[in-house]
Amino acid sequence: MGFDIYGKNPVIHNTKYPTFNKYSDMDWKEKDKLFKKDTKLESKYWDESDKRQEDNKGIYFRNNCWWWRPLWNYVCNSCEDILDDDDMNGGSFNDGHEITEEKASAIAKRLFKLIANGDTKGYEDYHNKTMKEAEENNKGKKCGDDGWDWNDSYPFDVENVRQFATFCSESGGFEIC
């Protein structure tokens, strides 16, 4: 399970994806039939889809639940003056909570500042230490045993924060699905 984050009004830097643009609005059942007949077309469609997202970073951001939870916790702790309780809680579930463009922009600015001043790296170091302690604690135990420390399962790094900050800055607001 993961968290798919979609920009509501993303900045578009590049629109030139002929195969993707031609078939993107096609019904999935029709698309599936077409792609089963022409696997090269399917490959080209998905290659262009990936390139479109790479060129236009505000369209989509994804983390699996293991990466998302520490990232969102860091965002909430760092942006408690930007996000309200509904936003913080809404970001913990993938049920369509929306963050406004103003808040997304403020989150991006805050995260870029924290990356630049070393705060995010300091948190990454602390988080990695906590993960190692949890791994040591869990040696010889089975997942879910009494005393199991789930902190061994949730990675965090500066690059993931940077990618999310970039997404936020270009998303035009976003929806957490």
N, C-alpha and C positions, 0 to 999 in steps of 0.2 A: 504494500500500500504506500502511496506517496501523496505529496501535496503538489497540485498543479496550480500555478499562479498565472493568471491571464491579465495582461494589460487591458485597461478599459478604453484608452485612447492613445495607443503607443505612437511614439515618434517613428516614422518610416523613412529609412535612409535609402533603401533600394527596393524597387517594385518589379524588377525585371526577372520574372520566373515563369517563362511561357507555359511549361507543362503544369506546374503547380497552379498557376492562375486559371488555366483552362479547365481543370478538373476539381478545383478546391470546393466549389459549391455543389458538385454532383452528389446525389444521394449515395450513401455508403454501400447500399446493396448493388446499385448500378456500377459503382466504382470497383467493387469487389469482383463482379463479373468481368469487367473490362480488364482488370489487372490479372485475373487468372488466365485470360487469353493472351496477354502481352506482359510478361514479367519484366522486360526491359523498360517498358513504359512505367510500370509500377516502381522500379528502381529509380528511374529518372524523377518521378514525382516525389518520392521520399528524399532523394538527394537535394532536390530544389527546396523542399519543405525545411530540411535541416539548414541549408544555406540561408534561406529567408530568415529563419530565427536567429542565426548567427549574425547576419547583417543588420537585423532590426531587434536589438536586445530587449526592447520594451514589450515585445509581443508575449513572451512566455518565459517562465522560470519554473524549474522543477527541482524538488528534493524528495528523496524517500523519507519516511517518517523518522528514521534514525538521524539523518542530517538536519531535517527541518526543525525538530523540537529544540535542540540547543541554539540554532540560529534564531528562531522566533523568541526564545527566552532572552537571548542577548539583545535583540531588537526591543523587546518590551522593557527590559531593565535600562537600556540606553535611551529610550524614547518615551519614558513614562509621562513626560510633559506634552507629548505630541499625541499619543494614543490614549483613548479612554478605555474604561473597563470592558466595554462591549467589543472594542477592537482587539484588545489583548486576549480576551476569551475566544473571540471569533477566529483568531489566527491559530488557535489550537485544534481546530476542527476543519475538515475539508468539505464544508457544507455551503459554500458560496458567500461568505462574509466579504463585504467590499470595504476597501480603504480608499478614501477620496484622493484626488490628484494633489491637493494641497498637503495632505498628510504624507503621501508617497514621496513627494518632493522634499519635505522636511526630514523624513526618515533617511533618504539618500544623502542629504547634506550632512546629517549627524553622523551617519556611518562612515562617509568619506573622511570626515574630521577625525573620528576615532581611529581609523586606519592610519591616517597621516601622523597622528601624535603618538602612536605606539600602543594605545589602549587595547586595541583588538588583538595585537600580537601578545600582549601581556595576558589577556584572557585566554588566548589559545594555549599558551604555556601552562597556565593554571589548570585549564580543562584537560590537557594531556597528562598532567601529573595526577589528576583525579581519576582519569581513565586507567592509568597504570596501577594505581592503588586498588582500584576495583578489580582489575585483572588478577592481581596478587590475591586479593580477598577471595576470588571465585575459584582459585585453583583447587582441584579435588572435589568441587561441588558440581551438581547438575543444575542446569538452568531452571530457575524457579524454586530451588531449595531454600529453606529458611536461611536468612543471612545473605542471600544472593544480592549482589550490588549491580543494578542495571546500568550504572554509569560506565561500565565497560563497553556498552553498545552504542553510545551516542557521540559520534565524532564532531569536531568543530575545527575550522581553520579560517585564516584570514582570507584566502582566495574565495571561499564560498560567500563570505560576507561582502567582498568586493563585487562579485558577480551579482549578488542580490541588490546591492546599492546601485549598481549600473542599471539593473532592471527597473528598480524603483524610480530612478531619475528619468527614465524614458518611457515609463508605462502609462502615464496619464491617469494614474489611479489603478487599482487592481482588485481582482476577485480571487479569493482563496478557495480552490475546489479540490 
